[in-house]
Amino acid sequence: MAIYKNDFVDIDLETGTVFRSFMNRSIGEGDIKGDRFGVRVLRNKQEVDLTGVSVSGFFTRANGTTVEITGSTYTFRTGSKCGVILPASCYAVEGNFTLAIKLTVGGVTITARIVDGTVDNTVIGSIVDPGSTIPSLADYEALVTRAEAAATKLESFNITETLIEGTRYRIGVQDAT
């Protein structure tokens, strides 16, 4: 039996507006997959088949970091309904949050819904953040550059081992350049 809470709204693509709501309830710090936020997509009050549409969420936490919500574990799509399931990292920081749900198909991405709410402290002590923030492309490129430079440097080392006694060895490392 699933015990998650659902929060769905109808959006009509003909209105041209993003549905924004302010939750009149809180979600609990330390929860895991406890809340599903989503939309039922309509056009002229008729349900829209979402076959081929991908769903993603962007959960901005009180500390300013953003958790990207993607993949079949945390997103869903059935008929005209779709949405996101909050991972543990969304519940790790107490305070206000903003969740944006985006739909993508055929190279077009729209923000279908924005939810503003609060994560309330429901645990004693601090939560270890199980998630991560979205790194910038510049951060990623810098990390790759450093890793490539380190790999090139390691190729220039000569490593030797000399048996001292039993299972004890002396390891020698020498820069060959």
For each residue, the residues with C-beta under 8 A, 3 or more apart:
1:
2:
3: 34
4: 33 34 35 36 85
5: 34 35 36
6: 36 38
7: 23 35 36 37 38 115
8: 36 37 38 39 40 81 83
9: 19 21 39 40 113
10: 39 40 42
11: 15 19 39 40 41 42 112 113
12: 15 42 43 44 45
13: 16 41 42 43 48
14: 43 44
15: 11 12
16: 13
17:
18: 111 112 113 114
19: 9 11 39 112 113 114
20: 113 114 115 116
21: 9 113 114 115 116
22: 116 117
23: 7 26 27 115 116 117 118
24:
25: 117
26: 23 117 118 119 120
27: 23 31 34 35 86 90 91 117 118 119 120
28: 31 34 91 119 120 122
29: 91 92 93 94 119 120 121 122 123 127
30: 91 92 122 123 127
31: 27 28 34 35 86 88 91 122
32: 87 88 91
33: 4 74 85 86 87 88
34: 3 4 5 27 28 31 86 91
35: 4 5 7 27 31 85 86
36: 4 5 6 7 8 76 83 84 85 86
37: 7 8 57 83 84 86 99 101 113 115
38: 6 7 8 76 81 82 83 84 101 113
39: 8 9 10 11 19 81 82 83 101 103 112 113
40: 8 9 10 11 47 80 81
41: 11 13 47 48 50 80 81 82 103 112
42: 10 11 12 13 45 46 47 48 80
43: 12 13 14 46 48
44: 12 14
45: 12 42
46: 42 43
47: 40 41 42 79 80
48: 13 41 42 43 80
49: 79 80
50: 41 53 77 78 79 80 81 82 103
51:
52: 105 106
53: 50 77 82 103 104 105
54: 75 77 103 104 105
55: 75 76 77 82 83 84 101 102 103 104
56: 68 69 70 75 84 101 102 104
57: 37 68 69 70 74 75 83 84 99 100 101 102
58: 66 67 68 69 99 100 102
59: 66 67 69 86 89 90 97 98 99
60: 64 65 66 97 98 99 100
61: 64 65 66 67 90 92 93 95 97 119
62: 93 94 95 96 97 119
63: 93 95
64: 60 61
65: 60 61 93 133
66: 58 59 60 61 133 134
67: 58 59 61 87 89 90 131 132 133 134
68: 56 57 58 134
69: 56 57 58 59 74 75 84 85 86 87 90
70: 56 57 74 75
71: 74 75
72: 75 76
73: 85 87
74: 33 57 69 70 71 84 85 86 87
75: 54 55 56 57 69 70 71 72 82 83 84 85
76: 36 38 55 72 81 82 83 84 85
77: 50 53 54 55 81 82
78: 50 81 82
79: 47 49 50
80: 40 41 42 47 48 49 50
81: 8 38 39 40 41 50 76 77 78
82: 38 39 41 50 53 55 75 76 77 78 103
83: 8 36 37 38 39 55 57 75 76 101
84: 36 37 38 55 56 57 69 74 75 76 99 101
85: 4 33 35 36 69 73 74 75 76
86: 27 31 33 34 35 36 37 59 69 74 90 91 99
87: 32 33 67 69 73 74 90 130 131
88: 31 32 33 91 92 130 131
89: 59 67 92 129 130 131 132
90: 27 59 61 67 69 86 87 97 99 119 131
91: 27 28 29 30 31 32 34 86 88 119 127
92: 29 30 61 88 89 127 128 129 130 131
93: 29 61 62 63 65 97 119 127 129
94: 29 62 119 120 121
95: 61 62 63 118 119
96: 62 116 117 118 119
97: 59 60 61 62 90 93 116 117 118 119
98: 59 60 114 115 116
99: 37 57 58 59 60 84 86 90 114 115 116 117
100: 57 58 60 111 113 114
101: 37 38 39 55 56 57 83 84 111 112 113 114 115
102: 55 56 57 58 109 110 111 112
103: 39 41 50 53 54 55 82 109 110 112
104: 53 54 55 56 107 108 109 110
105: 52 53 54 108
106: 52
107: 104
108: 104 105
109: 102 103 104
110: 102 103 104
111: 18 100 101 102 114
112: 11 18 19 39 41 101 102 103
113: 9 11 18 19 20 21 37 38 39 100 101
114: 18 19 20 21 98 99 100 101 111
115: 7 20 21 23 37 98 99 101
116: 20 21 22 23 96 97 98 99
117: 22 23 25 26 27 96 97 99
118: 23 26 27 95 96 97
119: 26 27 28 29 61 62 90 91 93 94 95 96 97
120: 26 27 28 29 94
121: 29 94
122: 28 29 30 31
123: 29 30 127
124:
125:
126:
127: 29 30 91 92 93 123
128: 92
129: 89 92 93 132
130: 87 88 89 92
131: 67 87 88 89 90 92
132: 67 89 129
133: 65 66 67
134: 66 67 68
135: 139 140
136: 139 140
137: 140 141
138: 141 142
139: 135 136 142 143
140: 135 136 137 143 144
141: 137 138 144 145
142: 138 139 145 146
143: 139 140 146 147
144: 140 141 147 148
145: 141 142 148 149
146: 142 143 149 150
147: 143 144 150 151
148: 144 145 151 152
149: 145 146 152 153
150: 146 147 153 154
151: 147 148 154 155
152: 148 149 155 156
153: 149 150 156 157
154: 150 151 157
155: 151 152
156: 152 153 175 176 177
157: 153 154 173 174 175 176
158: 172 173 174 176
159: 171 172 173 174
160: 171 172 174
161: 169 170 171 172
162: 169 170 172
163: 168 169
164: 168 169 170
165: 168
166:
167:
168: 163 164 165
169: 161 162 163 164
170: 161 162 164
171: 159 160 161
172: 158 159 160 161 162
173: 157 158 159
174: 157 158 159 160
175: 156 157
176: 156 157 158
177: 156
